[in-house]
Structure formats: structure tokens, C-alpha cells
Amino acid sequence: MRRVRLGVGETASGRLQRFRAFTLVELLIVVIILGILAAVVIPRFSDSSQDAKLSAMIHDFAVVKKRSHCIACTTRARFRCLQRLSIS
């Protein structure tokens, strides 16, 4: 049995096989679609990150209020400024 080395794009019968490549228009359409999707998705992520920062800040203030209240109870001092805060 004789082995035949095939060239690029050649089939066993000797005919050249046609490769279908993407055209420039098809690639531009894909890039435009990806750009539109990115423009829709990115603002949603930035809004959620701002919401997360705000909730973390509220949590930190609540922790400060609770710890200050504990200090006030142990030292029998009163923090009037903390009583006005309505953070729970």
C-alpha cells in the first residue's frame, strides 16, 4: 500500500477542497452585535455595584451605632448624636 501525502486543501481523490472563510461584512456584523450587547450589560453591572456599596455603607453605620451603644452602656455615657440616627 502506497501512502500519498496530501497537500493543504487536497482530498484523497486529488481535487482541491474549497475553504469558506468569513467575509469582512460578517465579521463587522458580529463586532457590532457584541458592542450593542456590551452597551446594554455594562450599565446594569455599574448600578448593582453602586447598590452594593450603599448597602455596605449602611451596614457599617449600623455596626458603628451598635458598638457605640455598647460603649455608652458600659461607661454610662450618653451619645445624643447617635440617638438621632435612624439606622437599624
C-alpha positions in Angstrom: 0.0 0.0 0.0 1.4 3.3 -1.1 1.0 6.3 1.1 0.2 9.6 -0.6 0.9 12.8 1.2 -1.9 15.3 0.8 -1.3 19.0 0.4 -3.3 21.7 2.2 -6.9 21.6 1.0 -6.4 18.4 -1.1 -8.7 15.4 -0.7 -7.8 11.8 -1.3 -9.2 12.0 -4.9 -6.9 14.8 -5.8 -9.5 17.5 -6.0 -8.9 20.8 -4.2 -11.3 21.5 -1.4 -12.7 25.0 -1.1 -12.5 26.6 2.3 -15.2 29.0 3.2 -13.8 32.0 5.1 -15.7 34.7 6.9 -16.1 37.9 4.9 -15.3 41.3 6.3 -19.0 42.2 6.4 -19.8 39.1 8.5 -17.1 40.0 11.0 -18.2 43.6 11.2 -21.8 42.5 12.0 -20.5 40.2 14.8 -18.5 43.1 16.3 -21.4 45.5 16.1 -23.7 42.9 17.9 -21.1 42.4 20.6 -20.8 46.2 21.0 -24.6 46.6 21.4 -24.7 43.7 24.0 -21.9 45.3 25.9 -23.6 48.7 25.9 -26.7 47.1 27.4 -25.0 45.0 30.0 -22.3 47.3 31.4 -24.7 50.0 32.9 -26.6 47.2 34.7 -23.4 46.0 36.4 -22.4 49.5 37.4 -25.8 50.1 39.0 -25.6 46.9 41.0 -22.1 47.8 42.2 -23.3 51.2 43.5 -26.2 49.4 45.3 -23.7 47.0 46.9 -21.5 49.9 48.1 -24.6 51.7 49.5 -25.7 48.6 51.4 -22.2 48.0 52.8 -22.1 51.6 54.0 -25.4 51.3 55.7 -24.2 48.1 57.4 -21.0 49.8 58.6 -23.0 52.7 60.1 -25.3 50.2 61.9 -22.2 48.4 63.3 -20.7 51.8 64.5 -24.1 52.7 66.1 -24.3 49.3 67.9 -20.7 49.4 69.2 -21.1 53.0 70.3 -24.3 52.0 72.1 -22.3 49.2 73.9 -19.6 51.6 74.9 -22.3 54.1 76.1 -23.9 51.3 78.2 -20.7 50.2 79.8 -19.4 53.7 80.5 -22.9 55.1 81.4 -22.4 57.9 79.0 -25.0 59.1 76.5 -24.4 59.8 72.9 -27.2 62.1 71.9 -26.0 62.4 68.4 -26.3 58.6 67.8 -29.9 58.6 69.2 -30.9 60.8 66.3 -29.6 58.4 63.7 -32.4 56.1 62.4 -30.1 53.3 61.2 -31.2 49.9 62.5 
